[in-house]
Structure formats: C-alpha cells, structure tokens
C-alpha cells in the first residue's frame, strides 16, 4: 500500500472535491444514492469521502482507490440512471475480476435502470405526519428532511402537537434548530406564522394544533394516504392508535414504542419482512429492543441461546423527574440528574416478539444513569455451544461488515471509547469487542447504542418499508 504522505492525501481530497457535485447531481436529479459499504456519500465533505474510502479496507482488505470511484461515478452519470442504491465499492470489487473496463462493467450492471433518469413525481414520494414532536419526533424530522432533499421517498409534511402558548411555533422551530445533544440542524429553518409553517431547507412543514387525533382533517393541508408516526406514547394498544385512522388522509400508523398484542413489534432487519398490506398499525419496538435483537439473532443463529439476561445501563429520559417529586412509577420520582435508578424494561419480552425462537429465554432489567444520551446493554448469555472470545468477536465483526444486518450492527475495538463517542451513530447497536467475556458456554457482550439517534434511524427504515418505495440495489447482494 502506498505511504500516506501529504501529497497523496492532498490528491485524494482533490478527487473527493470532484466527486461531490457528481454525487449530489445523481441524488437530486436521478434519485441515485451512492455509498461505500453502507457509508452514504451524499452531503459528505471531502474529508468524509476520503475516510469512507479508507473504511473499505475492513470489508475488502484494502483501501478503496478514490480515482477508481471517480471513474465509476462519471460512468454512472453518463448512463442517466433512474432511482437506485449503488454501493460503488461493491461494483468496483466485482469489476476488478471481470476483465472489463469500469465504464463497460457499469453499463452492464446498471442496464436495468440506465436511461431512466427523470425528475421526481408525486408517485416517487410518500406523505409522513409526526404526531408529537419531542426527542424522537425532532430527530425523525432531521433524518426525513435529510433523506428527502430530492423529493423522493418518505416526505415530512406535518407535525401535530398541543399548543403551548402564543410563541409555540417559534419555540418548536428553535428546538428543531438547536439540540443540546445532537448539535445544530444541518440547514436553514424559518417560520411562517400566518400559515403555521416551519420551513426547513425550503420544505414546508405544517404545524397542526390538536389534542384529538380523530378530528384532524389532513386532506385540508394537501396530505393524503399518509403514514402517521405517533411519538407521544399516549396510546400503545390497537384501539387507541386506531383513532389516527379515523382522521382523513391517514392510511397507516407507526408507534415509536413497544405496542401491546396483537400489534406487530417490528425491528428493522429482523422481522420487517412480516409486514403486510393488511397491517395498518405497527410498532417500531423500543431503542433497547432494536439495539440487542440483531446481536442476539447473530449469536442464536451461530451458537444457540439457552438462557440470557439483559441489563440495560440507560440514559435518563423525559419520563423521569429532574429533581425529586411525585411520580406514578417506582423510583422514577427521584432526581434523574443525581441518581442511578433501577427500573423495569420490557426489552427482553419485546425481543421475543421480533425473534420468536427466544420466547421464554430472556429476562431483563434497567438502570437509568445521569447521562442525556447513549446507553449500553449488557447481554449475559448461556449458549448451547462452547465459544472463545476471539471467535465470537469475529462472528459479530463479520456480521457488522458483510451480513444483511450490517446497517443494524456496528463493531468496535478500542480501549479508549466512552459513551459520548457514540452520539450520532446511525446503527441500532455497537458491539464493544474488547469488553467481550467468554467462558465455555457463557458469554457476556457489551452493546452501546444511541438510544435517540440510532433508534430514530431504525424507525425511518420502518417508514421506508411501509412507503414501499424501494429503489433497486447494485450490487444486489
């Protein structure tokens, strides 16, 4: 491998600068999402693009040549493709052994979408409404706005809240603009008080004030056949959530919390393929369930899980009291900013709803701690086969890089990482390999997760599944 001197680094950045307008044009004009093994290149800086090429060594064994990426992207532009998800590293890896030029191989692989580039139409988008605009609601808004810059896919059209005061609109916009944990909004935000609009990156978001879901007429705002995401947690059963379907303009509902039977608890990557057109209400389970279920599936498939206990070290949430005060829940009335608080978690039972083979095999508990975001799940498992630490770590690392759960599972080995290092992670959970303990059939795994941002990405993936707007992937695997 060539030495990483200043000259080669500067050259790489120069090529990355050439890539940015090409990648942006493909996204805006053609609906083409380019990535390197799951690392999206859209809206990336030159430095981020260079780092993504270096990341490829974890999958392919060597750093991806950015000059080859430029040649491929130029070839893709010349094909004028229709919407597609293109892993440039995957195509270049296959092309290397094909005996064909990059341009010829790209033309062959992308033939199904070549020449189909055209402006986005109404059929390329799906209306989304956020019912509630708290921690998860605002992060969902950020992700949806970032993903729909080209007018394709799920598009945020409205939020529904109960009006606080005369400055409600200004305050809602401010909370979207600035976040103590996740930093400033990436873009511009203005408001139109006459029309009750928040305008984010040029996209109007209707703010609707209501406390009764059945009375809102979304069609009056030009919203139809929409997916409504309930972030309030006010209703968790089918009768309660079904109230949203009584409103004009809403066709399906997603709950951002575990739901009560018979509602499906969906963990994307695990059981999203069980969603049918008849499922009008589904839930996206909890942040902890989303973090641990993919990891548990990998371990159960490889070794079999006989029994396990999940202990969650969880950041405090808005449900707790800032200082000691009355709370209907046990212990949650004590100051969240001063105490570790033992509380219950339904994650263990919820895992079994998404992964039925683990029914009756898991117990769980939680400790709330004085941090605002990023949590950890400790999985203490008894397996059906004996394992050693290096072997189990390799299985999980490979799953994070090459399996169909690579968008859910991440893996890290560093003696220095702490919780704040995972703020903003878009994976459901991150396995801390250096913390793994294995002794015969007993293993203990430590899984970090951004219980706000990582979970929100899982919810967006569920929304995309419900929207049914899936561009073809290249390569297909």
N, C-alpha and C positions, 0 to 999 in steps of 0.2 A: 504494500500500500504506500502511496506517495506520502512524503512527510507533510505535516500540517504547518507549513510556513506561512508568513504573512502574505506572500504573493498569491499562493493558491487560495487562501481564504478570501482575499480581495477579489480574485477571479470568480469564485463561487458566488459571492454576493452580487457581482455584476450580472451573472447569468440569472440569479434569482430575481433581480430587478427587471430583466427582460421577460421573465415568466409571469410576473404579477398582472400586467394588462391582458395577457393571453388567457390566463386562468379566470380573471374577472369577466372578460368578454364571453367566454364559454358559459359561465354561470348565468350571467344576465341575459344573454341573447339566445342561448341554446338550452338552458336548464341542465347543463353538464356539471356534475360535482366531481372534482378531481381530488385524489387523496394518495397518500403513501401508507399502505397497510393500516388504514383506518385513521390516519392523521390527515384531516382535511386541510387543503391548501388554500381554500377561499379565505379572503381577508387576512392572509398571513403577511407578516413583514418579511423582508429578505432574510433576516436572521432566523426567523421561524422556519422558513423554507429550507435553509441550509441545515438546520437541526433535524428537520423531518427526513432529509436525505441520509443523515448520519444514523438516525433511528433504524433505518432499513437493515443495518448490519445485524440487528437482533433476530431478524427473520431470515434474511438471505445469506448471512455470514460475511457480508462485506457492505461497505458504504455504497449507496446508490450514486452513480455518476450523474451529476446535475446537468451536464452537457447532453447526455442521452435523454434526460427528461425534457429538456428544451426542444430537442429534435422531435420527440414523440408529440409533445403538446402542439408544436407547429403543424405536424401532420394531422392531428385531430382537428385543428381549426380549419384546415383546408378541406376536410370532409364535410363540414357543416352538419354535424350530427344533431339528432333530436335528443330529448332528455335522456340522461344516462348517468350512472355512477361508475366512475373509472378509477381503478387502482393502477396508477401509472407504474408503480414498482412491480406489480403482478404481471402486467403486459410486457414490460421490459425483461423480466426474468424468463418468460416464455419465449420471447423473441430471440433471446441470446442463443438458444439452441435450435432455432428454426431454419437457419441458413438464409433468411430473408432480411431485407433492409427494414429499418424501423418503419418507414413510410408504407412499404408494401404489407408488412405484418399488421400495422394499424388498420389499413384499408380492408384487410381480410377479416380481422376480428370484429371490427365495428361496422361491418356491412349491414347488419340488421337496422342500424339507426342512421347510417350515412345518408346525407342529403335531405334529412327530415327536420332540419332546423327551421323553426318559425317562432314568431312572437307568442308569448303566453296568452291563453284564452281562459274564459271562465271555467271551462272544463278541467283546467290544469290546477285549480285551487279548491280548497275546502274551507268554509267558514268555521271559525272557532270562537267560542264565548268562554270567558273565565268568570265563574260565579264565585266571588271572593277574590281579594287582592292583597293577601298577606305575604308571608315569606315565600311560600311555594308559588303563589299566583304571580308575583312580580318576577321571579326567576323564570317561570314558564313564559312570561311575556318577553323577557330578554332573549330567550332561546328562539321562540317562534319568530320574533322580529328579525333576528339574525339569519334564520333559515329561509325566510320568505322574501328576500330582497329582490328576487326575480319574478315575483308574482305567482310562483308555483308552490304546490303543497299546501299544508295547513296554514291558514292566514288568520291572524288575530283580528277580529272585527269589533269586539266589545268586551267590557268588564261590567259586572253587576255588583254593586255594593250598597250598604245602607249609608245614607248621607250623615256625615259627622257634624259639619257646621257650614257656614257660608263660604269658607275657604277650602272646602273639601276637595274640589278639583285641583287647586294649586298644590295642596298637600299630597294628593295621590301622585301627581306628576313629579313632585320633589322626591318622594320615596322611590319612584322608579329611576330617577336621575342619579341618586346617590345612595350607596349602600355601605354600611359600616364594615361588613364582612367582605363583600364581593367587589367593592370599589365602584367607580363611576360607570354609568351607562355608556356603551360604546356607540356614540352618535349624538344626535340632537333631539331635544324634546321641547315642544311648545304646547300651549293650550288655546282652545277656542271656547271661551266661557259662554258665549251666546248659544253654541250648539252642544255644549258639554262634551267636548272632544279633547283627548290627549293625542297630539300629533308627534309620533316618534319616527325619526328618519323618514319623514314625509308621508308616513302611513297613518291615516286617521283611525283612532280607537274610540268608539262610542262609550261614554261612561253613562250607565243606566242606574238610577237610584230606585231600589225596590227591596222590600223585605218579604215579599210573597212571590215565589217562583212561578205560580200558576197565572199571575196577572200580567206578566210581561209579554208584549207583542213584538217579537224580534223582527218580524217582517216589516214593521213600520220603519225600521232602520236599514232596510235593504238586506237583511240577513235571512238566509233560508237554508233548510236541510243541514243545520249546523251541529257540530259536536260541542257539547257543553261540558266543561271541566269544573266540577264542584270542589273547591279548595277549602270550604268552610268546616267540614267535618260535622256539620249540624245534623245531617241525616246519613246513616250508614246502612240502612235497610232498603229493600226494594220499594215498599210503599212511599217512604219519604223521598227517595231520589226520583221516583216516577212522577212526582209533581212537576219536575222540569219538562217532562214530555208533554204535559198539558199546555205548555206555552207554545204559541205559534212560532214556527221557524226552527225548533229544536227536534233533531231526529235521534240523537244518541247522547248518552251521558257517561262520563268517566269520573269516578271518585278517587281523590288523591289520599286515600287511607284504606286500611283493610275494611272490607264490607262483610256484612252478615249473610249467611246462606239464605237463598240459593245463588247469590251473586258470585260470578267468577272473579277470583283474585288472580290477576294476571301479572306475572313477572316477565317482562320482555326478554326474549332469548330462551326462555324455559317453556312457557305454555301459551305464548301469543298465537300460535297456530290453532288453538282450540276456539278462537273467536269466530262466531258465525254471524251471518246477516240477521239472525233472529235475536242476537244479544244486543238489546237496546241500552242496557245498563251494565257496565263492568267496573271493576275497581283495579287500581294500579298497586294494590297492597301497600306496604309501608317501606320506608327507607331501609330499615334493617332487613326486612324480608328480601328486598331487591339486592342488598349487598351480599347476603350469605347464601341465598338459594343457588346461584350459579356455581359458587365454590363447592357447595355440598353436592351438587349434581356431578361435578367432575370427580370428586372423591368417591361418591357412591358408585358411579359407573366403573371406576377403576378398582376399588377395593371392597366395596360394600360397607355400609354403615350399620352396625348393630345397635348402637345407642349413642346419643350425644347430648351435651348441654351447651346452650348458647348463653354467654354472659356478655351483655352489651354495656360498654362504657360510653354513655351518650351525652352529647352536649345538651344544655338546658334548652327548653322550648318556651314559646309564649304561653303555654298552658300553665306554667309554674308561676309562683309569686316572686317578684323581685326582692321583697322583704317579707318577713313573717306576717301572715294574715290568714284569714279563713279560706279554706279550700275544701271542696267536697271530696277530693281524693286523699287517700292516706299519704302522709309525709310531704305531699306536693305543696302544702301551705307554708313550708319553711323556705327561707331565702335561697333562691337558686344561685345567687351570686356568691354565697358564702359556704354552701354545703355540698357534700356528696349526698345524694338522696336515693335510697333504694326504692325502686318502684317496679311495677309489673311490665312485661312486654308480651304482646301477642304474636311476636315474630315466629316463635317455634311452631305454634299451631298453624300460622299462616303459610309457613314453608310447605307443610304437608298438603295444603290446598293446591299449591302450584306443582308440587312434586309428591304425588300420592304414595310413592314407594317408601316415603319416610314417615307415614302416618304412625303415630304412637311411639316414635323412636327419639323424639327430641323434647327436652324441657328448656325453659328459658327464664331469665330474669334480667333486670336492668339497673344500672347505677347512673343517675344523672349527675354530671360534674359541671363545675363552673367555667365552662368554655362556651362560646357562642355558636360554634360550628365545627364540624368534623368529629366523627365518633369512631369507635372501634368495637368490633365483635370478636369475642374470644370463643373459638369452637373447640370444645373438649370432646373428642370423638373416640369411641371404641369401634375398631374395624373388624371385618371378617377375615382379613389377611394381615400378616405382619409386614411392616414397611420400615424403611430408614429415612432419615431426614432428607438426604440428598435426592433420593428417588422421588419422594412425594413433592419436593420443591420443583424438580424437573417437570413432573406431570402438570403442576399448576402454572409454571412458567410457559410451557408449551401451549397450554390452553389459552393463556393470555395473548399469545403471539399468532397462533395458527388455527385455533378452533373456531367454530361458529359462535363461541361465547367471548371472542376477543374484544367486542365492544362493551361487554359487561365486566370482565375480569381484567385487572391490571396486576402487575407483579413488580416488586422492588426488592433490591438487596443493598442496603446502605446502613452503616452503623450510626448515622447522624440524623436521619429523618425523624421529625416530630409532627404532631397533628396539623399545624398550620401549613406544612408543606403540601397538604392535600386539598387545601381550599381551592375550589375551581376545577377539581377533577371531574371529567365527564363520564368516568367509569362508575359502575354500580358499587364495586368494591376493589380494594387493592391489597393483595396478599403481601405481608411483610415476611419475606423469606428467611431473614436472619433470626427472626423470633420463633420460627417453627421448632416444635419439640416432637420427637418421635421415639417411642419405646415399645418395640414389638407391635402389638395391635392397637396401642394407644397413641394418639397424636393430638397435639394442641396447635391450632392455627390462629394467627392474629390477622384480622382483616380490617384495614382502615376504610372509611367511606365518608365522603362529603354528604352528610345527611340532608343537605338542601340542594346543592347543585347537581351532584351525581344522581340523586333521586329524580330531580326535575328532568334530566335528560332521559331517564327511563320512561317517565310519563309522556314526554314528547314522542318517544318511539312508539308507544301505545297509540297515541293520537294519529301518528302517521299510518299505523296499521289500520286503524278504523277508517281513515280517509281513503284508503285503497289506491293511493297514487304512488305506485312503486316503479320508478324507472329501472330498466334492466341494468344488471351489474356486469362489468367487464374487468377481469375475467369472471366467469360465472361462479367460480368456487369461492 
